[in-house]
């Protein structure tokens, strides 16, 4: 089993890289927040404040077909 601290560090890196991951796939932000069924304002607040839940991150990765 990996060190718990290592897992947390990787999770934080994923959250930091999420906007770039979305953009690198060519998927538009609008498509993502519509699929997540959240408002544009909520989407950008979550991006800015890094307030994603694990479930939202999983859904985003599915939406952008990452991993």
CHARMM-style PDB file with segment names, atoms N, HN, CA, C and O in Angstrom:
ATOM      1  N   UNK     1       0.843  -1.191   0.000  1.00  0.00      PROA
ATOM      2  CA  UNK     1       0.000   0.000   0.000  1.00  0.00      PROA
ATOM      3  C   UNK     1       0.880   1.242   0.000  1.00  0.00      PROA
ATOM      4  O   UNK     1       1.872   1.327   0.724  1.00  0.00      PROA
ATOM      5  N   UNK     2       0.493   2.195  -0.825  1.00  0.00      PROA
ATOM      6  HN  UNK     2      -0.313   2.126  -1.414  1.00  0.00      PROA
ATOM      7  CA  UNK     2       1.274   3.422  -0.902  1.00  0.00      PROA
ATOM      8  C   UNK     2       1.113   4.231   0.381  1.00  0.00      PROA
ATOM      9  O   UNK     2       0.137   4.098   1.119  1.00  0.00      PROA
ATOM     10  N   UNK     3       2.089   5.053   0.604  1.00  0.00      PROA
ATOM     11  HN  UNK     3       2.882   5.161   0.005  1.00  0.00      PROA
ATOM     12  CA  UNK     3       2.064   5.973   1.723  1.00  0.00      PROA
ATOM     13  C   UNK     3       0.883   6.921   1.562  1.00  0.00      PROA
ATOM     14  O   UNK     3       0.664   7.462   0.478  1.00  0.00      PROA
ATOM     15  N   UNK     4       0.126   7.123   2.626  1.00  0.00      PROA
ATOM     16  HN  UNK     4       0.304   6.684   3.506  1.00  0.00      PROA
ATOM     17  CA  UNK     4      -1.063   7.986   2.574  1.00  0.00      PROA
ATOM     18  C   UNK     4      -0.703   9.400   2.138  1.00  0.00      PROA
ATOM     19  O   UNK     4      -1.457  10.020   1.390  1.00  0.00      PROA
ATOM     20  N   UNK     5       0.411   9.911   2.582  1.00  0.00      PROA
ATOM     21  HN  UNK     5       1.024   9.407   3.190  1.00  0.00      PROA
ATOM     22  CA  UNK     5       0.835  11.256   2.199  1.00  0.00      PROA
ATOM     23  C   UNK     5       1.069  11.345   0.693  1.00  0.00      PROA
ATOM     24  O   UNK     5       0.730  12.346   0.062  1.00  0.00      PROA
ATOM     25  N   UNK     6       1.647  10.300   0.128  1.00  0.00      PROA
ATOM     26  HN  UNK     6       1.922   9.486   0.641  1.00  0.00      PROA
ATOM     27  CA  UNK     6       1.890  10.251  -1.313  1.00  0.00      PROA
ATOM     28  C   UNK     6       0.567  10.301  -2.083  1.00  0.00      PROA
ATOM     29  O   UNK     6       0.471  10.964  -3.115  1.00  0.00      PROA
ATOM     30  N   UNK     7      -0.433   9.610  -1.587  1.00  0.00      PROA
ATOM     31  HN  UNK     7      -0.356   9.071  -0.749  1.00  0.00      PROA
ATOM     32  CA  UNK     7      -1.745   9.619  -2.228  1.00  0.00      PROA
ATOM     33  C   UNK     7      -2.340  11.020  -2.201  1.00  0.00      PROA
ATOM     34  O   UNK     7      -2.892  11.480  -3.201  1.00  0.00      PROA
ATOM     35  N   UNK     8      -2.233  11.693  -1.076  1.00  0.00      PROA
ATOM     36  HN  UNK     8      -1.785  11.319  -0.264  1.00  0.00      PROA
ATOM     37  CA  UNK     8      -2.765  13.055  -0.948  1.00  0.00      PROA
ATOM     38  C   UNK     8      -2.036  14.005  -1.894  1.00  0.00      PROA
ATOM     39  O   UNK     8      -2.666  14.847  -2.533  1.00  0.00      PROA
ATOM     40  N   UNK     9      -0.732  13.880  -1.986  1.00  0.00      PROA
ATOM     41  HN  UNK     9      -0.219  13.196  -1.466  1.00  0.00      PROA
ATOM     42  CA  UNK     9       0.056  14.729  -2.883  1.00  0.00      PROA
ATOM     43  C   UNK     9      -0.388  14.506  -4.329  1.00  0.00      PROA
ATOM     44  O   UNK     9      -0.560  15.470  -5.074  1.00  0.00      PROA
ATOM     45  N   UNK    10      -0.573  13.268  -4.728  1.00  0.00      PROA
ATOM     46  HN  UNK    10      -0.433  12.485  -4.122  1.00  0.00      PROA
ATOM     47  CA  UNK    10      -1.015  12.959  -6.093  1.00  0.00      PROA
ATOM     48  C   UNK    10      -2.417  13.506  -6.352  1.00  0.00      PROA
ATOM     49  O   UNK    10      -2.695  13.997  -7.446  1.00  0.00      PROA
ATOM     50  N   UNK    11      -3.298  13.426  -5.362  1.00  0.00      PROA
ATOM     51  HN  UNK    11      -3.072  13.027  -4.473  1.00  0.00      PROA
ATOM     52  CA  UNK    11      -4.655  13.951  -5.494  1.00  0.00      PROA
ATOM     53  C   UNK    11      -4.623  15.466  -5.695  1.00  0.00      PROA
ATOM     54  O   UNK    11      -5.350  15.999  -6.533  1.00  0.00      PROA
ATOM     55  N   UNK    12      -3.787  16.153  -4.929  1.00  0.00      PROA
ATOM     56  HN  UNK    12      -3.197  15.720  -4.247  1.00  0.00      PROA
ATOM     57  CA  UNK    12      -3.647  17.605  -5.074  1.00  0.00      PROA
ATOM     58  C   UNK    12      -3.089  17.953  -6.451  1.00  0.00      PROA
ATOM     59  O   UNK    12      -3.525  18.925  -7.068  1.00  0.00      PROA
ATOM     60  N   UNK    13      -2.143  17.182  -6.928  1.00  0.00      PROA
ATOM     61  HN  UNK    13      -1.788  16.393  -6.426  1.00  0.00      PROA
ATOM     62  CA  UNK    13      -1.587  17.412  -8.265  1.00  0.00      PROA
ATOM     63  C   UNK    13      -2.664  17.243  -9.326  1.00  0.00      PROA
ATOM     64  O   UNK    13      -2.732  18.026 -10.274  1.00  0.00      PROA
ATOM     65  N   UNK    14      -3.503  16.229  -9.173  1.00  0.00      PROA
ATOM     66  HN  UNK    14      -3.448  15.594  -8.403  1.00  0.00      PROA
ATOM     67  CA  UNK    14      -4.584  15.996 -10.108  1.00  0.00      PROA
ATOM     68  C   UNK    14      -5.532  17.195 -10.138  1.00  0.00      PROA
ATOM     69  O   UNK    14      -5.922  17.649 -11.214  1.00  0.00      PROA
ATOM     70  N   UNK    15      -5.900  17.701  -8.982  1.00  0.00      PROA
ATOM     71  HN  UNK    15      -5.583  17.332  -8.108  1.00  0.00      PROA
ATOM     72  CA  UNK    15      -6.791  18.861  -8.911  1.00  0.00      PROA
ATOM     73  C   UNK    15      -6.138  20.071  -9.570  1.00  0.00      PROA
ATOM     74  O   UNK    15      -6.799  20.814 -10.296  1.00  0.00      PROA
ATOM     75  N   UNK    16      -4.851  20.273  -9.323  1.00  0.00      PROA
ATOM     76  HN  UNK    16      -4.315  19.670  -8.733  1.00  0.00      PROA
ATOM     77  CA  UNK    16      -4.138  21.398  -9.935  1.00  0.00      PROA
ATOM     78  C   UNK    16      -4.094  21.274 -11.458  1.00  0.00      PROA
ATOM     79  O   UNK    16      -4.190  22.275 -12.167  1.00  0.00      PROA
ATOM     80  N   UNK    17      -3.951  20.056 -11.953  1.00  0.00      PROA
ATOM     81  HN  UNK    17      -3.874  19.243 -11.377  1.00  0.00      PROA
ATOM     82  CA  UNK    17      -3.793  19.823 -13.387  1.00  0.00      PROA
ATOM     83  C   UNK    17      -5.119  19.660 -14.123  1.00  0.00      PROA
ATOM     84  O   UNK    17      -5.136  19.615 -15.353  1.00  0.00      PROA
ATOM     85  N   UNK    18      -6.211  19.574 -13.402  1.00  0.00      PROA
ATOM     86  HN  UNK    18      -6.196  19.611 -12.403  1.00  0.00      PROA
ATOM     87  CA  UNK    18      -7.505  19.292 -14.020  1.00  0.00      PROA
ATOM     88  C   UNK    18      -7.881  20.267 -15.134  1.00  0.00      PROA
ATOM     89  O   UNK    18      -8.291  19.817 -16.204  1.00  0.00      PROA
ATOM     90  N   UNK    19      -7.761  21.592 -14.933  1.00  0.00      PROA
ATOM     91  HN  UNK    19      -7.428  21.958 -14.064  1.00  0.00      PROA
ATOM     92  CA  UNK    19      -8.117  22.504 -16.039  1.00  0.00      PROA
ATOM     93  C   UNK    19      -7.281  22.265 -17.298  1.00  0.00      PROA
ATOM     94  O   UNK    19      -7.809  22.302 -18.410  1.00  0.00      PROA
ATOM     95  N   UNK    20      -5.996  22.024 -17.129  1.00  0.00      PROA
ATOM     96  HN  UNK    20      -5.567  21.994 -16.226  1.00  0.00      PROA
ATOM     97  CA  UNK    20      -5.135  21.773 -18.293  1.00  0.00      PROA
ATOM     98  C   UNK    20      -5.491  20.445 -18.949  1.00  0.00      PROA
ATOM     99  O   UNK    20      -5.434  20.323 -20.173  1.00  0.00      PROA
ATOM    100  N   UNK    21      -5.853  19.465 -18.155  1.00  0.00      PROA
ATOM    101  HN  UNK    21      -5.900  19.565 -17.161  1.00  0.00      PROA
ATOM    102  CA  UNK    21      -6.263  18.178 -18.707  1.00  0.00      PROA
ATOM    103  C   UNK    21      -7.502  18.362 -19.581  1.00  0.00      PROA
ATOM    104  O   UNK    21      -7.587  17.803 -20.675  1.00  0.00      PROA
ATOM    105  N   UNK    22      -8.455  19.142 -19.094  1.00  0.00      PROA
ATOM    106  HN  UNK    22      -8.386  19.595 -18.206  1.00  0.00      PROA
ATOM    107  CA  UNK    22      -9.672  19.403 -19.867  1.00  0.00      PROA
ATOM    108  C   UNK    22      -9.316  20.078 -21.178  1.00  0.00      PROA
ATOM    109  O   UNK    22      -9.749  19.639 -22.244  1.00  0.00      PROA
ATOM    110  N   UNK    23      -8.531  21.143 -21.106  1.00  0.00      PROA
ATOM    111  HN  UNK    23      -8.179  21.500 -20.241  1.00  0.00      PROA
ATOM    112  CA  UNK    23      -8.193  21.910 -22.304  1.00  0.00      PROA
ATOM    113  C   UNK    23      -7.348  21.106 -23.289  1.00  0.00      PROA
ATOM    114  O   UNK    23      -7.480  21.275 -24.501  1.00  0.00      PROA
ATOM    115  N   UNK    24      -6.485  20.235 -22.777  1.00  0.00      PROA
ATOM    116  HN  UNK    24      -6.377  20.098 -21.792  1.00  0.00      PROA
ATOM    117  CA  UNK    24      -5.617  19.459 -23.673  1.00  0.00      PROA
ATOM    118  C   UNK    24      -6.396  18.445 -24.504  1.00  0.00      PROA
ATOM    119  O   UNK    24      -5.916  18.000 -25.546  1.00  0.00      PROA
ATOM    120  N   UNK    25      -7.581  18.082 -24.057  1.00  0.00      PROA
ATOM    121  HN  UNK    25      -7.971  18.444 -23.210  1.00  0.00      PROA
ATOM    122  CA  UNK    25      -8.394  17.131 -24.815  1.00  0.00      PROA
ATOM    123  C   UNK    25      -9.247  17.821 -25.865  1.00  0.00      PROA
ATOM    124  O   UNK    25      -9.850  17.166 -26.715  1.00  0.00      PROA
ATOM    125  N   UNK    26      -9.296  19.148 -25.804  1.00  0.00      PROA
ATOM    126  HN  UNK    26      -8.807  19.681 -25.114  1.00  0.00      PROA
ATOM    127  CA  UNK    26     -10.105  19.895 -26.756  1.00  0.00      PROA
ATOM    128  C   UNK    26     -11.559  20.024 -26.341  1.00  0.00      PROA
ATOM    129  O   UNK    26     -12.362  20.613 -27.065  1.00  0.00      PROA
ATOM    130  N   UNK    27     -11.903  19.483 -25.188  1.00  0.00      PROA
ATOM    131  HN  UNK    27     -11.251  19.004 -24.600  1.00  0.00      PROA
ATOM    132  CA  UNK    27     -13.271  19.586 -24.686  1.00  0.00      PROA
ATOM    133  C   UNK    27     -13.463  20.989 -24.109  1.00  0.00      PROA
ATOM    134  O   UNK    27     -12.616  21.490 -23.370  1.00  0.00      PROA
ATOM    135  N   UNK    28     -14.561  21.598 -24.449  1.00  0.00      PROA
ATOM    136  HN  UNK    28     -15.249  21.191 -25.050  1.00  0.00      PROA
ATOM    137  CA  UNK    28     -14.856  22.954 -23.979  1.00  0.00      PROA
ATOM    138  C   UNK    28     -15.375  22.910 -22.546  1.00  0.00      PROA
ATOM    139  O   UNK    28     -16.072  21.977 -22.149  1.00  0.00      PROA
ATOM    140  N   UNK    29     -15.019  23.948 -21.774  1.00  0.00      PROA
ATOM    141  HN  UNK    29     -14.453  24.706 -22.097  1.00  0.00      PROA
ATOM    142  CA  UNK    29     -15.500  24.054 -20.399  1.00  0.00      PROA
ATOM    143  C   UNK    29     -17.022  23.965 -20.344  1.00  0.00      PROA
ATOM    144  O   UNK    29     -17.580  23.314 -19.461  1.00  0.00      PROA
ATOM    145  N   UNK    30     -17.684  24.620 -21.286  1.00  0.00      PROA
ATOM    146  HN  UNK    30     -17.230  25.150 -22.003  1.00  0.00      PROA
ATOM    147  CA  UNK    30     -19.150  24.638 -21.312  1.00  0.00      PROA
ATOM    148  C   UNK    30     -19.704  23.215 -21.374  1.00  0.00      PROA
ATOM    149  O   UNK    30     -20.659  22.885 -20.671  1.00  0.00      PROA
ATOM    150  N   UNK    31     -19.111  22.388 -22.205  1.00  0.00      PROA
ATOM    151  HN  UNK    31     -18.335  22.656 -22.776  1.00  0.00      PROA
ATOM    152  CA  UNK    31     -19.557  21.004 -22.320  1.00  0.00      PROA
ATOM    153  C   UNK    31     -19.411  20.287 -20.978  1.00  0.00      PROA
ATOM    154  O   UNK    31     -20.294  19.530 -20.575  1.00  0.00      PROA
ATOM    155  N   UNK    32     -18.296  20.528 -20.291  1.00  0.00      PROA
ATOM    156  HN  UNK    32     -17.579  21.143 -20.619  1.00  0.00      PROA
ATOM    157  CA  UNK    32     -18.046  19.866 -19.009  1.00  0.00      PROA
ATOM    158  C   UNK    32     -19.057  20.317 -17.969  1.00  0.00      PROA
ATOM    159  O   UNK    32     -19.669  19.477 -17.308  1.00  0.00      PROA
ATOM    160  N   UNK    33     -19.252  21.631 -17.804  1.00  0.00      PROA
ATOM    161  HN  UNK    33     -18.755  22.313 -18.340  1.00  0.00      PROA
ATOM    162  CA  UNK    33     -20.177  22.044 -16.745  1.00  0.00      PROA
ATOM    163  C   UNK    33     -21.618  21.708 -17.068  1.00  0.00      PROA
ATOM    164  O   UNK    33     -22.422  21.510 -16.157  1.00  0.00      PROA
ATOM    165  N   UNK    34     -21.961  21.640 -18.342  1.00  0.00      PROA
ATOM    166  HN  UNK    34     -21.308  21.801 -19.081  1.00  0.00      PROA
ATOM    167  CA  UNK    34     -23.309  21.196 -18.686  1.00  0.00      PROA
ATOM    168  C   UNK    34     -23.492  19.710 -18.365  1.00  0.00      PROA
ATOM    169  O   UNK    34     -24.538  19.309 -17.855  1.00  0.00      PROA
ATOM    170  N   UNK    35     -22.485  18.901 -18.661  1.00  0.00      PROA
ATOM    171  HN  UNK    35     -21.635  19.227 -19.075  1.00  0.00      PROA
ATOM    172  CA  UNK    35     -22.551  17.475 -18.343  1.00  0.00      PROA
ATOM    173  C   UNK    35     -22.590  17.237 -16.832  1.00  0.00      PROA
ATOM    174  O   UNK    35     -23.238  16.304 -16.357  1.00  0.00      PROA
ATOM    175  N   UNK    36     -21.887  18.091 -16.084  1.00  0.00      PROA
ATOM    176  HN  UNK    36     -21.360  18.849 -16.470  1.00  0.00      PROA
ATOM    177  CA  UNK    36     -21.892  17.980 -14.627  1.00  0.00      PROA
ATOM    178  C   UNK    36     -23.186  18.532 -14.019  1.00  0.00      PROA
ATOM    179  O   UNK    36     -23.474  18.331 -12.839  1.00  0.00      PROA
ATOM    180  N   UNK    37     -23.956  19.233 -14.857  1.00  0.00      PROA
ATOM    181  HN  UNK    37     -23.722  19.397 -15.816  1.00  0.00      PROA
ATOM    182  CA  UNK    37     -25.198  19.869 -14.431  1.00  0.00      PROA
ATOM    183  C   UNK    37     -24.962  20.892 -13.325  1.00  0.00      PROA
ATOM    184  O   UNK    37     -25.687  20.949 -12.332  1.00  0.00      PROA
ATOM    185  N   UNK    38     -23.908  21.707 -13.538  1.00  0.00      PROA
ATOM    186  HN  UNK    38     -23.320  21.660 -14.345  1.00  0.00      PROA
ATOM    187  CA  UNK    38     -23.632  22.822 -12.641  1.00  0.00      PROA
ATOM    188  C   UNK    38     -23.561  24.094 -13.480  1.00  0.00      PROA
ATOM    189  O   UNK    38     -23.374  24.041 -14.696  1.00  0.00      PROA
ATOM    190  N   UNK    39     -23.710  25.218 -12.825  1.00  0.00      PROA
ATOM    191  HN  UNK    39     -23.862  25.261 -11.838  1.00  0.00      PROA
ATOM    192  CA  UNK    39     -23.668  26.486 -13.552  1.00  0.00      PROA
ATOM    193  C   UNK    39     -22.237  26.836 -13.948  1.00  0.00      PROA
ATOM    194  O   UNK    39     -21.268  26.302 -13.408  1.00  0.00      PROA
ATOM    195  N   UNK    40     -22.142  27.742 -14.895  1.00  0.00      PROA
ATOM    196  HN  UNK    40     -22.929  28.176 -15.333  1.00  0.00      PROA
ATOM    197  CA  UNK    40     -20.842  28.249 -15.328  1.00  0.00      PROA
ATOM    198  C   UNK    40     -20.093  28.855 -14.146  1.00  0.00      PROA
ATOM    199  O   UNK    40     -18.902  28.608 -13.959  1.00  0.00      PROA
ATOM    200  N   UNK    41     -20.813  29.660 -13.342  1.00  0.00      PROA
ATOM    201  HN  UNK    41     -21.780  29.861 -13.494  1.00  0.00      PROA
ATOM    202  CA  UNK    41     -20.190  30.313 -12.181  1.00  0.00      PROA
ATOM    203  C   UNK    41     -19.667  29.284 -11.185  1.00  0.00      PROA
ATOM    204  O   UNK    41     -18.566  29.431 -10.655  1.00  0.00      PROA
ATOM    205  N   UNK    42     -20.448  28.256 -10.935  1.00  0.00      PROA
ATOM    206  HN  UNK    42     -21.342  28.137 -11.366  1.00  0.00      PROA
ATOM    207  CA  UNK    42     -20.013  27.206 -10.008  1.00  0.00      PROA
ATOM    208  C   UNK    42     -18.794  26.476 -10.550  1.00  0.00      PROA
ATOM    209  O   UNK    42     -17.858  26.187  -9.804  1.00  0.00      PROA
ATOM    210  N   UNK    43     -18.800  26.179 -11.838  1.00  0.00      PROA
ATOM    211  HN  UNK    43     -19.560  26.415 -12.443  1.00  0.00      PROA
ATOM    212  CA  UNK    43     -17.664  25.499 -12.457  1.00  0.00      PROA
ATOM    213  C   UNK    43     -16.384  26.300 -12.266  1.00  0.00      PROA
ATOM    214  O   UNK    43     -15.371  25.760 -11.822  1.00  0.00      PROA
ATOM    215  N   UNK    44     -16.426  27.594 -12.603  1.00  0.00      PROA
ATOM    216  HN  UNK    44     -17.249  28.033 -12.964  1.00  0.00      PROA
ATOM    217  CA  UNK    44     -15.214  28.408 -12.508  1.00  0.00      PROA
ATOM    218  C   UNK    44     -14.795  28.659 -11.063  1.00  0.00      PROA
ATOM    219  O   UNK    44     -13.607  28.823 -10.784  1.00  0.00      PROA
ATOM    220  N   UNK    45     -15.761  28.690 -10.139  1.00  0.00      PROA
ATOM    221  HN  UNK    45     -16.726  28.557 -10.366  1.00  0.00      PROA
ATOM    222  CA  UNK    45     -15.409  28.817  -8.719  1.00  0.00      PROA
ATOM    223  C   UNK    45     -14.681  27.556  -8.265  1.00  0.00      PROA
ATOM    224  O   UNK    45     -13.689  27.637  -7.540  1.00  0.00      PROA
ATOM    225  N   UNK    46     -15.167  26.398  -8.687  1.00  0.00      PROA
ATOM    226  HN  UNK    46     -15.973  26.333  -9.276  1.00  0.00      PROA
ATOM    227  CA  UNK    46     -14.515  25.141  -8.326  1.00  0.00      PROA
ATOM    228  C   UNK    46     -13.107  25.056  -8.922  1.00  0.00      PROA
ATOM    229  O   UNK    46     -12.181  24.567  -8.275  1.00  0.00      PROA
ATOM    230  N   UNK    47     -12.955  25.532 -10.150  1.00  0.00      PROA
ATOM    231  HN  UNK    47     -13.707  25.930 -10.676  1.00  0.00      PROA
ATOM    232  CA  UNK    47     -11.630  25.556 -10.773  1.00  0.00      PROA
ATOM    233  C   UNK    47     -10.700  26.466  -9.978  1.00  0.00      PROA
ATOM    234  O   UNK    47      -9.581  26.086  -9.635  1.00  0.00      PROA
ATOM    235  N   UNK    48     -11.179  27.666  -9.693  1.00  0.00      PROA
ATOM    236  HN  UNK    48     -12.089  27.975  -9.971  1.00  0.00      PROA
ATOM    237  CA  UNK    48     -10.360  28.665  -8.996  1.00  0.00      PROA
ATOM    238  C   UNK    48     -10.005  28.234  -7.568  1.00  0.00      PROA
ATOM    239  O   UNK    48      -8.862  28.372  -7.133  1.00  0.00      PROA
ATOM    240  N   UNK    49     -10.993  27.717  -6.857  1.00  0.00      PROA
ATOM    241  HN  UNK    49     -11.922  27.606  -7.210  1.00  0.00      PROA
ATOM    242  CA  UNK    49     -10.792  27.387  -5.448  1.00  0.00      PROA
ATOM    243  C   UNK    49     -10.434  25.918  -5.216  1.00  0.00      PROA
ATOM    244  O   UNK    49     -10.202  25.497  -4.083  1.00  0.00      PROA
ATOM    245  N   UNK    50     -10.393  25.159  -6.285  1.00  0.00      PROA
ATOM    246  HN  UNK    50     -10.582  25.501  -7.206  1.00  0.00      PROA
ATOM    247  CA  UNK    50     -10.020  23.734  -6.229  1.00  0.00      PROA
ATOM    248  C   UNK    50     -10.906  22.974  -5.251  1.00  0.00      PROA
ATOM    249  O   UNK    50     -10.424  22.279  -4.356  1.00  0.00      PROA
ATOM    250  N   UNK    51     -12.216  23.125  -5.445  1.00  0.00      PROA
ATOM    251  HN  UNK    51     -12.607  23.689  -6.171  1.00  0.00      PROA
ATOM    252  CA  UNK    51     -13.199  22.548  -4.539  1.00  0.00      PROA
ATOM    253  C   UNK    51     -13.919  21.331  -5.109  1.00  0.00      PROA
ATOM    254  O   UNK    51     -15.078  21.088  -4.771  1.00  0.00      PROA
ATOM    255  N   UNK    52     -13.265  20.579  -5.950  1.00  0.00      PROA
ATOM    256  HN  UNK    52     -12.324  20.776  -6.225  1.00  0.00      PROA
ATOM    257  CA  UNK    52     -13.886  19.419  -6.567  1.00  0.00      PROA
ATOM    258  C   UNK    52     -14.047  18.280  -5.577  1.00  0.00      PROA
ATOM    259  O   UNK    52     -13.179  18.048  -4.735  1.00  0.00      PROA
ATOM    260  N   UNK    53     -15.167  17.569  -5.683  1.00  0.00      PROA
ATOM    261  HN  UNK    53     -15.872  17.758  -6.367  1.00  0.00      PROA
ATOM    262  CA  UNK    53     -15.312  16.329  -4.934  1.00  0.00      PROA
ATOM    263  C   UNK    53     -14.673  15.214  -5.747  1.00  0.00      PROA
ATOM    264  O   UNK    53     -14.437  15.358  -6.947  1.00  0.00      PROA
ATOM    265  N   UNK    54     -14.399  14.112  -5.085  1.00  0.00      PROA
ATOM    266  HN  UNK    54     -14.591  13.995  -4.110  1.00  0.00      PROA
ATOM    267  CA  UNK    54     -13.829  12.963  -5.795  1.00  0.00      PROA
ATOM    268  C   UNK    54     -14.776  12.481  -6.888  1.00  0.00      PROA
ATOM    269  O   UNK    54     -14.336  12.086  -7.968  1.00  0.00      PROA
ATOM    270  N   UNK    55     -16.071  12.515  -6.607  1.00  0.00      PROA
ATOM    271  HN  UNK    55     -16.428  12.836  -5.730  1.00  0.00      PROA
ATOM    272  CA  UNK    55     -17.063  12.077  -7.588  1.00  0.00      PROA
ATOM    273  C   UNK    55     -17.063  12.995  -8.818  1.00  0.00      PROA
ATOM    274  O   UNK    55     -17.169  12.520  -9.949  1.00  0.00      PROA
ATOM    275  N   UNK    56     -16.943  14.304  -8.594  1.00  0.00      PROA
ATOM    276  HN  UNK    56     -16.857  14.690  -7.676  1.00  0.00      PROA
ATOM    277  CA  UNK    56     -16.903  15.248  -9.717  1.00  0.00      PROA
ATOM    278  C   UNK    56     -15.659  15.020 -10.565  1.00  0.00      PROA
ATOM    279  O   UNK    56     -15.723  15.079 -11.793  1.00  0.00      PROA
ATOM    280  N   UNK    57     -14.551  14.763  -9.930  1.00  0.00      PROA
ATOM    281  HN  UNK    57     -14.498  14.715  -8.932  1.00  0.00      PROA
ATOM    282  CA  UNK    57     -13.316  14.508 -10.670  1.00  0.00      PROA
ATOM    283  C   UNK    57     -13.477  13.244 -11.516  1.00  0.00      PROA
ATOM    284  O   UNK    57     -13.085  13.226 -12.683  1.00  0.00      PROA
ATOM    285  N   UNK    58     -14.043  12.208 -10.944  1.00  0.00      PROA
ATOM    286  HN  UNK    58     -14.362  12.223  -9.997  1.00  0.00      PROA
ATOM    287  CA  UNK    58     -14.281  10.978 -11.709  1.00  0.00      PROA
ATOM    288  C   UNK    58     -15.173  11.256 -12.915  1.00  0.00      PROA
ATOM    289  O   UNK    58     -14.899  10.774 -14.015  1.00  0.00      PROA
ATOM    290  N   UNK    59     -16.224  12.020 -12.716  1.00  0.00      PROA
ATOM    291  HN  UNK    59     -16.446  12.411 -11.823  1.00  0.00      PROA
ATOM    292  CA  UNK    59     -17.134  12.352 -13.823  1.00  0.00      PROA
ATOM    293  C   UNK    59     -16.420  13.165 -14.891  1.00  0.00      PROA
ATOM    294  O   UNK    59     -16.607  12.921 -16.083  1.00  0.00      PROA
ATOM    295  N   UNK    60     -15.600  14.130 -14.475  1.00  0.00      PROA
ATOM    296  HN  UNK    60     -15.448  14.328 -13.506  1.00  0.00      PROA
ATOM    297  CA  UNK    60     -14.851  14.940 -15.442  1.00  0.00      PROA
ATOM    298  C   UNK    60     -13.921  14.050 -16.257  1.00  0.00      PROA
ATOM    299  O   UNK    60     -13.853  14.178 -17.479  1.00  0.00      PROA
ATOM    300  N   UNK    61     -13.209  13.155 -15.591  1.00  0.00      PROA
ATOM    301  HN  UNK    61     -13.264  13.051 -14.598  1.00  0.00      PROA
ATOM    302  CA  UNK    61     -12.302  12.261 -16.305  1.00  0.00      PROA
ATOM    303  C   UNK    61     -13.059  11.395 -17.305  1.00  0.00      PROA
ATOM    304  O   UNK    61     -12.556  11.118 -18.394  1.00  0.00      PROA
ATOM    305  N   UNK    62     -14.275  10.964 -16.939  1.00  0.00      PROA
ATOM    306  HN  UNK    62     -14.684  11.190 -16.054  1.00  0.00      PROA
ATOM    307  CA  UNK    62     -15.104  10.206 -17.880  1.00  0.00      PROA
ATOM    308  C   UNK    62     -15.538  11.084 -19.050  1.00  0.00      PROA
ATOM    309  O   UNK    62     -15.525  10.648 -20.201  1.00  0.00      PROA
ATOM    310  N   UNK    63     -15.921  12.318 -18.748  1.00  0.00      PROA
ATOM    311  HN  UNK    63     -15.932  12.672 -17.813  1.00  0.00      PROA
ATOM    312  CA  UNK    63     -16.385  13.258 -19.792  1.00  0.00      PROA
ATOM    313  C   UNK    63     -15.282  13.527 -20.815  1.00  0.00      PROA
ATOM    314  O   UNK    63     -15.528  13.544 -22.021  1.00  0.00      PROA
ATOM    315  N   UNK    64     -14.067  13.737 -20.317  1.00  0.00      PROA
ATOM    316  HN  UNK    64     -13.867  13.723 -19.337  1.00  0.00      PROA
ATOM    317  CA  UNK    64     -12.975  14.082 -21.229  1.00  0.00      PROA
ATOM    318  C   UNK    64     -12.243  12.835 -21.732  1.00  0.00      PROA
ATOM    319  O   UNK    64     -11.273  12.932 -22.484  1.00  0.00      PROA
ATOM    320  N   UNK    65     -12.717  11.681 -21.310  1.00  0.00      PROA
ATOM    321  HN  UNK    65     -13.505  11.602 -20.700  1.00  0.00      PROA
ATOM    322  CA  UNK    65     -12.135  10.395 -21.738  1.00  0.00      PROA
ATOM    323  C   UNK    65     -10.654  10.288 -21.372  1.00  0.00      PROA
ATOM    324  O   UNK    65      -9.832   9.855 -22.180  1.00  0.00      PROA
ATOM    325  N   UNK    66     -10.327  10.690 -20.141  1.00  0.00      PROA
ATOM    326  HN  UNK    66     -10.995  11.042 -19.484  1.00  0.00      PROA
ATOM    327  CA  UNK    66      -8.949  10.657 -19.667  1.00  0.00      PROA
ATOM    328  C   UNK    66      -8.770   9.409 -18.807  1.00  0.00      PROA
ATOM    329  O   UNK    66      -9.554   9.156 -17.893  1.00  0.00      PROA
ATOM    330  N   UNK    67      -7.745   8.645 -19.104  1.00  0.00      PROA
ATOM    331  HN  UNK    67      -7.107   8.851 -19.846  1.00  0.00      PROA
ATOM    332  CA  UNK    67      -7.429   7.483 -18.271  1.00  0.00      PROA
ATOM    333  C   UNK    67      -8.388   6.391 -18.525  1.00  0.00      PROA
ATOM    334  OT1 UNK    67      -8.285   5.326 -17.916  1.00  0.00      PROA
TER     335      UNK     67
END
